[in-house]
Amino acid sequence: MKKIIESITFIVITTIMSSSAFASAYNIEVNANHSSLEVRLDAGQPINHGFLTAGIGAIYDDDDYKIISGSVAMGNEVFTPGLRCDLGFKGVWGEVDEDHKDGDLLAISFLLSATYDIPETISGIPLEVSASICAAPDSLCFEDSERYIEVRTTLGFRILENAAILVGYRHIKIYFDDDPQDWKMSDDALFVGYKLRF
């Protein structure tokens, strides 16, 4: 298991370092609500047939969980200009403590995401809509976890050329195998945040 964590860390760091040598785009995102804080850093690099993105992130909920993640995805514009879809993998690691139960999370999930920059001619103001889903089946979950699901969507109001205010929703569900009784943790959160692109 230690080797799995080291492998995920190596892949993410290597991809970010290689992106930094030919850097094209970085995104820093900070989101918060009354009980949780989320920080994300993504580095993107154009490649022959699309775009390669690597990222790291962390979510801290003061009541229930702490999750660290690393992701690698490839994507391209599809159907219409401004609409980009990405496919990849997201590794998650963390601890959950809810209702006097605790469990360790380690999973490699499949990642699907989409981002659409709505033209100013349509919306009147520059807007960005994004959505993502990642899911890990039992065969890709380790430690105490059996399944992992995360759904996320945001609406960004671009206040500057490289900065946006975000409003979003995040749903996380984790299934645990904790003999003699299986249990699950589910969290729904609305948040506001800030995204800086450079």
N, C-alpha and C positions, 0 to 999 in steps of 0.2 A: 504494500500500500504506500509505503514511503517512496518507492520507486515511481508509482503512478503520479504522486504529487510533484516529485522532482521532474518528471517528464512533461507534465502540463506546464510547470513553471518555465522549463527550458524552452519549450515551443513558443510560449507567449513572449518571453524576453528576447529570444532570437529574432522573432518576427518584428517586434518593436524596434530592436536595434538595427535590423536591416532596413526598416522603413525610415529610420532617422537619417541613414546615410543618403537617401534619395527623397527626403521628406516632401510630401505634397500637402498633407492636411492633418491637423491635430484638433481634437475636440476635448475640452474639459467640461464636465457637467457636474453640478452640485444640486441635489434635490433634498427637500426636507418637509416634514409635517410635525405634528405635535409629539410624536413618539419615535420617529426614525430619521436617519440621515443616510443619504446615498451619495457616493462619489464615484465618478467614472472618468477614465482617460482612454481615448481611442486614437490610434495612429493609422493613417491611410496612405496607400501607395498605388498609383496607377500601374497596371501590368498590361501585357499584350492584348488580352481580351476582356478587360474589365478593371476591377478595383479590388485590392487586397487590404483588409482591415484587421488589425489586432488591437485588443483592448484589455484593460484590467479594471476591476471595480470592487466596491465593498458596500454592503448595506449593514447598518447597525440599528437594531430596534432595542431600546432600553429595557423592554419587558420580556421579549420572547426569543430573539435570535441574533446571530452575527454570521454573515455570509461573505466570503471573498470569492471573486470569480475572475476567470481569464478566458478570452474568446479569440477565435480566428475565423474569418469569413471571407468569401469571395462574392463579388456582385457586379452588376452592370445595370445600365438603364434599360428598361423594358417598356413596351407599348407606347409610351409617350415621353417627351423630354421632361426631365425633372423627377421622374419616378424611378427609383432604384431599388432593386431587390437583392438580398444577400442570403447566401446559404453557408453554414459553417458549423462549428462546434463551440460549446461553452462548457468549461470545467468549473464546478462549484465545490466549495469546501466551507464547512462551518459547524456551528453548534446551535442547537435549539433547546430551549428550556421553557416549557409551557404546562400549566396546570400540574405542577409537581412531577412532571415527566421530563426527561432530557434524552437527547440523542445526538449522535455525530453524523454529519452529512458529508458525503463525498460522491460526486457523480460527474459523468461526462455526458452532456446533453446535446441533442441536435438543435440547431438554431436556424430559424427563418425570420427575416426582418425585412421591412419595407419602409422607405422614406420618400415623401413627395413634397417638393417645393412648389407650393401653389403660386402661380404667377400673380403679380400685383394687379394685372389687368382683370383678373377674375375676382380676387378677394378685396381689392382696394388697399390692402396693406400686405407686406411680405409675411407669409405664413409658411410653417413647415409642420407636416403631420407625419408621425412615425408610429409604427407598431411592430412588435416582435413577440415571438413565442419560442420557448425552448422547453424541451421535454426529454427526460431520461428514463428509459424503461428499466426494469429490474436488473437486466443483464449488464447495464452500465452504471449501476449504483453499488456503492460499497459502504463499509462501516455499518451503521445501523439503518441507513436509508434504503428504501425499496423502490420508490418512484419520486421523480422531481418534475414539477411543472411550474413555469413562470410565464405570465402574460403581462405585457407592458405596452402602454400607448401614451403618446404625448402630443400636445399641440404647442408649437413654438411661435411666439410673436417676435419677429426680428426687429429689435429696437435700433440696432446698428448693423453695419455691413457684416461684422463678424461676431455679433452677440445677440442672444435671444432670451426672452423670459419664457419659461416653460410652465405648463399646467398638465398634470398627468395622472395616470392611474396604474397601479401595479397589483397583480394578484400572484401570490406564491402559495403552492400547496406541496407539502412533502409527506410522503407515506413512510412510516418506520416499522421495522420488524423488531419488536422489543418483547420477547417471550416473558411471560405467558400471554400477553395481550398486545395485538397490533394497535397502533394509533397513528394519527396524522395531525399535522399542523397546517392551518390555513390562515392566510392573512390577506386582507384587501386594504389598500391604502391609496388615498388621494394625496398628491403632493404638488408643491410649487418649487421652481428651481431656476437656475441660470445656466446657460450654455455659452461657452466661449470657443470660437473657431479661429485657428491661426495656422 
